[in-house]
Amino acid sequence: MVDINRSDVENGDIREKNENFDVIAWLDRIGCAQYVNAFHKNGIDADILRSLTSEELRDDLGVVNLRHRRNILYEISLLGRLRSGVVKDELAAPGLSFPPLLPRPLSM
């Protein structure tokens, strides 16, 4: 089980780890652990993950919450940018962190 982390970005090891990417650990890391069973049952791996659509997340994987779908799609796009090296320098910058998934206040 291999995860992509800041040191992998700095060392340029991301492309080699694609086939070992742990989708289940990634879901937990981005605050979407409640979808682990659905991703596991549907055999979602790194290759399938990259091509998931909002509709597939909702209809096939049960991610009905729009905010969760958007967060997952954003994190997928970030992974793609990491693999291509687009955000390598951004992630190497100290103090960079992405906000965790938080519930949005209800408005009436």
SVG drawing of the C-alpha trace seen along z (x, -y; Angstrom):
<svg xmlns="http://www.w3.org/2000/svg" viewBox="-36 -32 50 37">
<polyline fill="none" stroke="black" stroke-width="0.4" points="0.0,0.0 1.6,-3.2 0.3,-6.7 1.3,-9.9 2.6,-12.4 4.7,-15.6 8.0,-13.8 7.0,-11.8 6.2,-15.1 9.6,-16.6 11.4,-13.4 9.5,-13.1 8.3,-9.6 4.6,-10.2 4.4,-8.7 5.9,-5.4 3.4,-5.0 0.2,-5.2 -0.4,-1.4 0.1,-1.3 -2.1,-4.2 -4.4,-3.4 -7.8,-4.8 -9.2,-3.7 -6.6,-5.6 -7.0,-8.6 -10.7,-8.7 -10.0,-8.7 -7.4,-11.4 -9.7,-13.8 -12.5,-13.3 -14.8,-11.0 -14.2,-7.7 -18.0,-7.1 -17.7,-6.1 -14.9,-3.5 -17.3,-0.5 -18.9,-1.8 -15.5,-2.4 -14.2,1.0 -17.3,2.9 -17.0,1.2 -13.3,1.9 -12.3,-1.8 -8.6,-2.0 -6.3,-4.8 -7.1,-4.4 -10.9,-4.4 -10.7,-7.2 -9.2,-9.6 -12.1,-9.3 -15.0,-9.3 -17.8,-11.8 -20.1,-13.6 -23.0,-11.4 -21.0,-8.2 -20.2,-9.3 -23.9,-10.1 -25.6,-7.2 -23.1,-4.4 -21.2,-5.1 -23.9,-6.8 -22.2,-10.1 -25.5,-12.0 -24.2,-15.1 -23.1,-17.7 -20.4,-19.1 -18.9,-15.7 -19.0,-15.0 -17.3,-18.4 -14.7,-17.7 -13.9,-14.3 -13.7,-15.7 -11.5,-18.5 -9.1,-16.1 -9.1,-13.9 -8.1,-16.8 -5.4,-17.7 -4.0,-14.2 -3.8,-14.5 -2.0,-17.8 0.4,-16.2 1.2,-13.4 1.9,-15.8 4.1,-18.0 1.9,-21.1 1.6,-21.7 4.9,-20.2 6.3,-23.6 3.1,-24.6 3.1,-21.5 6.8,-21.9 6.0,-25.3 5.9,-25.2 2.6,-25.8 0.4,-24.8 -2.6,-22.9 -6.0,-22.4 -9.1,-23.0 -10.8,-19.9 -14.3,-19.1 -16.5,-20.9 -20.3,-21.1 -21.8,-24.3 -24.1,-26.3 -27.7,-25.9 -29.5,-29.0 -33.2,-29.6"/>
</svg>
